[in-house]
Amino acid sequence: MIRTYILEYAPVAFVILFIVYALIKARIISRKKLDRGYWDLFINTIVPVNKQTIKNTFQEKLKQYYKQSNKVNYVFYVLFFVVGLLYFLMWSIV
């Protein structure tokens, strides 16, 4: 019973997680009032930004955004991994 529940709702969980992820990042971008466009920052920070890039950034708001974005990325990547792992494990059980 739990297996079928997980198999049914894991794809929905992925979509909901991605929507929440995008909304949180959009909220961070709007709070920092960054000059660059939302999509440019969102696409460039899907992968966590390395520390050297953060150190070499001169805009303080952008530097803070990179740090917050990295934290959000790590949390959501762990959640995506857990949901994916549960889905894969339940799918592999015959």
Secondary structure, 3 states (H helix, E strand, C coil): CHHHHHHHHHHHHHHHHHHHHHHHHHHHHHHHCCCCCHHHHHHHCCCCCCHHHHHCCCCHHHHHHHHHHHHHHHHHHHHHHHHHHHHHHHHHCC
